Amino acid sequence: MVNWRGRLRAYFTTPLVGIVLAVCCGLLIAHAIWGNGMGNWLFQNRFLWLAVLLGVLTGAAEVIARYRDEPFAATFSLPGLSYLTLNGVISGAAYCLLEVYKDKILPGITDDLMRSIMAGFGAMVIMRSKLFNFKTERGEEYAIGPDAVLSTFLSSVDRKIDRYRSLKRQRIVFDKMAAITDP
């Protein structure tokens, strides 16, 4: 007998914990940078939210490219949303760092719009970078660098989405088979 309730609970709790942790990490970074005045800055800075949106869209493009048969169902599933949240937090943190160190990191860029575009896409470029690939005796390649973290999280999201989709398809097959009266 399959424990569907336990499987569904495990499906929903892991991504929710990931979303909560990613948002809490982002808020801790913001609090470390701005202190008590972070609330006004976070909610009134439209360029920060543009950077977050660009990071989320980049993550959505990755998930959509992996699931061509049901791209939006996979993207807006709970694991997909947790991956989008992680990408948004990373891009938002990159914008915050560019804003705080604007005279040291990129002193030539004074436009907030350009800074948010660079943070939104640039964070994903940096997170997808590999210092080198490590090849094992079996021929498996492992990336060494920031890409290893994001790829590990993305493969976890892939497994969760695949499990959810297989659970849905098993239910459809079971319902169709139960409707057959005379095999």
C-alpha positions, 0 to 999 in steps of 0.5 A: 500500500502506497502512503500517498499522504506521506509522499505529498507531505514530503513533496510540499515541505522540502520546497517550502523550507527552501523558500523560507530559508532563501528569503530569510538569507536574503533578509539577513543580508539586507539587514547586515547591509542596511541595519534598521532602515532596510524596510523602507529601502527594500520596499521602495526601491523599484530597481531592486525588485527589477533585479529580483524579477530578472533573476526569477525570469532567468530561473523560469527560463531554465525550468521551462527549457527542461519541461517542454511538455508542461512548462508552466505546470513545472515552473509554478509547482512548489519546487519550481517556485522554490528555484525561482525564489532562490534565483530572485534572492541571489539577484537581489543580493547582487543588486544590494552589493552593487548598490552598497559598493557602487563606487568600488565595484563598478564606478563608471555605472551611475544609472540604477536601471543599468545596475539592476540589469547587471545584478539580475543577469550578472548574478546568474552568470556568476552563479553558473560559472565553473572554475574547472570540471573534475572528471572521475574514473567512471567518466562523470564530470563535476563542476567546481565553483558556484555552478555546483551549488546551483546545479545541485539545487536544480537537480533536486528541484528536477527530482521533486517535479518529476516525482510530482508529475509521476504521482499525477500520472499514476493517479490518472492511470489508476482512475482510467483502469478502475473505469474498465469494467470488462478487461 
